[in-house]
Amino acid sequence: MIEIKNLTKYYGETVGCKDIKFNVKQGDRVGFIGPNGSGKTTLIRLLTGLLVPTDGSAKVMGKSLSDKDFHKVFKDFSYLSNIPIKMNQFYVKNVISYFRKLKNSSVEYVDYLIKYFEVETEKKIHELSYGNTKKISIVVALMNQPRLLILDEPTSGLDPIMQNRFFSELKRLCDKGMTVFFSSHILSEIEDFCKRIILIREGSIVLDTSLCKLKQRTHKIVNVKNHDSIINLNGLSLVEEQLGKDIYHFNGEMKELLECFLKRQIIDFTIEDVSLSNMVEMYYESEAI
């Protein structure tokens, strides 16, 4: 669905992104994360044809970014921007009707989305709150039931009920084969929805792995109770000493950790998963997951 080879974008002498390489297959749910200014928006704008690359190449649904017919991919491809629709003087119903005809979308499905997200169709765009305007963008993005959906901070402005409905509908469409490339600062959303993460920093990809593999191998929190000496094991780092308990971060194979504990006859311990948010934070601190 997405093929990227050495994709690079410069703004003058400033790097937007550099030598980006990765593929996204049909059915993937990819979380795209990174700090502000890391190159996320640049890459997304390249993939949607809003920017022209300085170097490298990319294909979206088989079409090269440089193809004169690239716009044809939008029949089956949608982009949900973090900026809501700004057609302020138009009635919501007219905006939705315009995009429905443009995308040749099912009337029944569009009506379903309007009811599901409780969209106020009889008002003008400028009369709506940020969250209600965002719901219009969601309806427009989903109305053609795209094969590929790129999301950029899709839930900003939505209340918790609408956030849950949004992800429920996404999962339903993914069950039918939709591919999602999802950029967000809300890492709990990435962790709950995505199966793979790509982390960008200073314009370069620094991590690309499945969440399952990351959780299997990457950091755990290990609490060891009533032990009178520091445990030395490659990948095990003491981070805090409390009364009767030492807290470690562990980055390695669980088999090695358990064998170490058995040799030391440590019985009273717990091992916990670290959240994606904590893993990313530790990545920035240590530069090595």
matplotlib code that plots the C-alpha trace (Angstrom):
import matplotlib.pyplot as plt

x = [0.0, 2.9, 6.5, 9.1, 12.7, 15.2, 12.5, 14.0, 12.7, 14.7, 13.3, 16.2, 19.1, 16.7, 16.0, 12.3, 13.0, 15.9, 16.5, 13.2, 12.7, 9.8, 6.8, 3.2, 1.3, -2.4, -4.2, -1.3, -2.1, 1.0, 1.5, 3.8, 5.3, 7.9, 8.4, 7.4, 9.5, 10.7, 9.4, 6.0, 4.0, 6.5, 6.3, 2.5, 2.3, 4.7, 2.6, -0.6, 0.9, 0.9, 4.7, 7.2, 10.2, 13.7, 15.0, 14.0, 10.7, 7.5, 4.4, 1.0, -1.4, 0.9, 1.0, 4.3, 4.2, 5.5, 2.8, 0.6, -2.4, -1.5, -4.7, -6.7, -5.5, -8.0, -10.8, -9.7, -7.4, -8.4, -6.4, -7.7, -5.8, -5.3, -6.9, -10.7, -12.6, -12.6, -15.5, -17.0, -19.8, -21.3, -24.0, -22.7, -25.2, -24.0, -20.4, -21.1, -23.2, -20.5, -17.8, -20.2, -20.8, -17.1, -16.1, -19.2, -19.9, -22.9, -25.8, -26.7, -23.2, -22.9, -26.2, -25.0, -21.9, -23.8, -26.1, -23.2, -21.1, -24.1, -23.2, -25.2, -26.1, -28.4, -25.7, -23.0, -19.4, -18.5, -21.3, -19.7, -17.2, -13.8, -14.9, -18.1, -16.1, -13.7, -16.6, -17.4, -13.7, -14.1, -17.3, -15.6, -12.5, -14.5, -17.4, -15.7, -14.7, -11.1, -8.6, -5.9, -6.4, -3.8, -4.6, -2.9, -4.0, -7.5, -9.1, -8.0, -11.2, -13.3, -15.0, -14.3, -17.6, -16.8, -13.2, -14.5, -16.9, -14.2, -11.9, -14.8, -15.6, -11.9, -11.6, -14.8, -13.3, -9.9, -11.7, -12.8, -9.2, -8.5, -4.9, -4.2, -1.1, -1.8, 0.2, -0.6, 1.0, -1.5, 0.6, -2.1, -4.2, -1.3, -0.7, -4.4, -5.0, -1.8, 0.2, 3.4, 5.2, 7.6, 9.4, 11.0, 13.5, 15.3, 13.9, 15.1, 13.5, 15.1, 12.7, 10.4, 9.0, 5.8, 4.4, 4.3, 8.1, 8.8, 6.9, 8.4, 12.0, 12.0, 11.8, 10.1, 9.8, 11.2, 10.4, 12.7, 11.7, 13.9, 17.2, 20.4, 22.6, 22.4, 21.8, 24.3, 22.9, 23.4, 20.3, 19.2, 19.5, 18.7, 16.5, 15.3, 15.8, 12.8, 12.3, 12.4, 12.3, 14.6, 13.2, 14.9, 14.4, 15.2, 15.9, 16.7, 15.6, 13.2, 14.9, 18.2, 16.5, 14.6, 17.7, 19.6, 16.9, 16.8, 20.6, 20.3, 17.2, 15.1, 11.5, 9.7, 9.6, 7.2, 7.7, 5.5, 5.1, 6.2, 3.7, 4.5, 4.7, 7.4, 9.3, 9.5, 10.5, 13.3, 14.3, 14.9, 16.9, 19.0, 18.8, 18.5, 15.4]
y = [0.0, 2.3, 1.9, 4.4, 4.4, 7.0, 9.7, 13.1, 16.6, 19.8, 23.2, 25.2, 23.9, 22.5, 18.8, 17.8, 14.1, 12.2, 8.8, 7.4, 3.7, 1.5, -0.4, -0.7, -3.8, -4.1, -4.6, -3.1, -0.8, 1.3, 3.9, 6.7, 8.6, 11.1, 14.4, 17.8, 18.8, 15.2, 15.0, 13.4, 16.1, 16.4, 12.7, 12.7, 15.7, 14.0, 10.8, 12.8, 14.8, 18.1, 18.4, 17.5, 15.4, 16.7, 13.2, 9.6, 8.0, 6.6, 4.8, 5.0, 2.2, 1.5, 5.1, 7.0, 10.5, 11.8, 10.2, 12.7, 10.5, 10.3, 12.0, 8.9, 7.1, 9.2, 7.1, 4.5, 6.6, 9.1, 11.5, 12.8, 16.0, 17.4, 20.6, 20.5, 21.5, 25.2, 25.8, 28.1, 29.7, 26.5, 24.3, 21.0, 19.1, 20.7, 20.1, 16.4, 16.1, 17.7, 15.2, 12.3, 13.1, 13.7, 10.4, 8.6, 7.3, 5.3, 7.4, 4.7, 4.6, 8.4, 8.6, 5.9, 7.9, 11.1, 9.4, 7.4, 10.5, 12.7, 15.3, 18.5, 18.9, 21.9, 24.4, 26.2, 25.1, 28.3, 27.7, 24.5, 23.8, 22.4, 18.9, 19.0, 20.3, 17.4, 14.9, 16.3, 15.6, 12.1, 11.5, 12.8, 10.7, 7.5, 7.9, 6.1, 3.2, 3.7, 0.9, 3.2, 5.7, 8.2, 9.8, 12.8, 13.4, 12.2, 12.3, 15.8, 17.7, 14.6, 13.6, 10.1, 8.7, 9.9, 8.7, 5.2, 5.3, 6.4, 3.5, 1.0, 2.1, 2.0, -1.6, -2.6, -1.2, -2.8, -6.1, -5.6, -5.0, -1.3, -0.2, 2.5, 4.8, 6.6, 9.6, 10.7, 12.1, 10.1, 6.9, 5.0, 5.2, 3.9, 1.1, 0.0, 0.2, -0.4, -3.6, -1.9, 1.3, 3.5, 6.1, 9.2, 11.6, 14.5, 13.5, 9.9, 6.6, 5.2, 2.4, 0.1, -2.9, -4.7, -3.9, -7.6, -8.0, -4.7, -5.9, -9.3, -8.1, -4.5, -2.9, -4.5, -3.2, -5.7, -5.4, -7.5, -7.8, -8.4, -8.8, -7.4, -6.9, -5.4, -8.0, -7.8, -8.9, -7.5, -5.4, -5.1, -1.6, -0.5, 2.6, 2.9, 1.5, 1.4, -0.1, -3.8, -3.5, -2.7, -1.6, -2.4, -1.8, -4.8, -4.9, -8.4, -12.0, -13.2, -16.6, -15.0, -13.0, -16.0, -18.2, -15.4, -15.3, -19.1, -19.2, -16.5, -18.2, -15.0, -16.0, -12.8, -10.6, -9.2, -8.4, -5.8, -4.5, -0.9, 1.2, 2.4, 5.9, 4.9, 2.9, 5.9, 8.1, 5.6, 5.5, 9.2, 9.0, 6.0, 6.1, 2.4, 0.2]
z = [0.0, 0.8, -0.6, 0.4, -0.9, 0.4, 0.5, 1.4, 1.8, 2.5, 3.3, 2.0, 4.2, 6.8, 6.8, 6.9, 6.5, 5.1, 3.5, 4.7, 3.9, 4.8, 3.4, 4.6, 3.5, 3.1, 6.4, 8.4, 11.4, 11.7, 14.5, 13.3, 16.3, 17.2, 19.0, 17.6, 14.6, 14.0, 10.4, 10.9, 9.2, 6.4, 5.6, 5.7, 3.4, 1.0, 0.9, 0.3, -2.6, -0.7, -0.9, -3.6, -2.4, -2.8, -3.5, -3.3, -4.3, -2.9, -4.2, -2.6, -3.7, -6.7, -7.9, -7.8, -6.1, -9.4, -11.5, -13.2, -12.4, -8.7, -7.7, -8.8, -5.7, -3.7, -4.9, -2.3, -0.1, 2.5, 4.7, 8.0, 8.8, 12.3, 10.9, 10.7, 7.6, 7.2, 4.8, 7.4, 5.5, 4.2, 5.9, 7.2, 5.1, 1.9, 2.7, 3.4, 0.3, -1.8, -0.7, -0.9, -4.6, -5.2, -3.7, -5.1, -1.6, -0.5, 0.7, 3.3, 4.7, 4.9, 6.7, 9.1, 9.9, 10.4, 13.0, 14.6, 15.2, 16.0, 13.4, 13.4, 9.7, 9.9, 11.1, 9.3, 9.9, 11.7, 14.3, 15.5, 18.2, 17.3, 18.3, 16.2, 13.3, 13.7, 13.4, 9.9, 8.9, 10.2, 8.2, 5.0, 5.6, 6.2, 3.8, 0.9, 3.1, 2.0, 1.4, 2.8, 5.6, 6.8, 10.2, 11.8, 15.4, 14.5, 18.0, 19.0, 20.1, 20.5, 23.8, 25.1, 23.8, 20.3, 20.6, 21.4, 18.5, 16.2, 17.0, 16.9, 13.4, 12.4, 13.7, 11.8, 8.6, 9.3, 9.6, 6.0, 4.9, 5.4, 6.0, 8.5, 8.9, 12.2, 13.5, 17.1, 20.2, 22.3, 22.7, 24.5, 21.3, 19.3, 21.7, 21.8, 18.1, 16.1, 15.6, 14.4, 15.3, 13.3, 15.3, 13.6, 15.1, 13.5, 10.1, 10.2, 11.1, 14.3, 15.1, 13.1, 14.7, 15.7, 19.1, 20.0, 19.4, 21.2, 24.3, 24.2, 24.2, 25.3, 28.7, 31.7, 35.2, 37.7, 41.4, 43.6, 47.3, 50.3, 48.5, 50.1, 47.1, 43.6, 40.9, 38.1, 34.7, 31.3, 30.4, 34.1, 35.5, 39.0, 38.9, 42.5, 45.9, 48.3, 51.7, 51.2, 47.4, 44.5, 41.2, 37.9, 34.3, 32.2, 28.4, 27.3, 27.1, 29.8, 29.9, 31.0, 33.7, 35.1, 35.0, 37.0, 39.6, 40.0, 40.6, 43.2, 44.7, 44.4, 44.8, 45.7, 42.5, 40.0, 36.3, 34.6, 31.1, 30.4, 28.5, 25.1, 26.5, 29.0, 26.4, 24.1, 27.0, 27.8, 24.2, 24.1, 27.3, 26.4, 22.6, 22.6, 22.9]

ax = plt.figure().add_subplot(projection="3d")
ax.plot(x, y, z, "-o")
ax.set_aspect("equal")
plt.show()
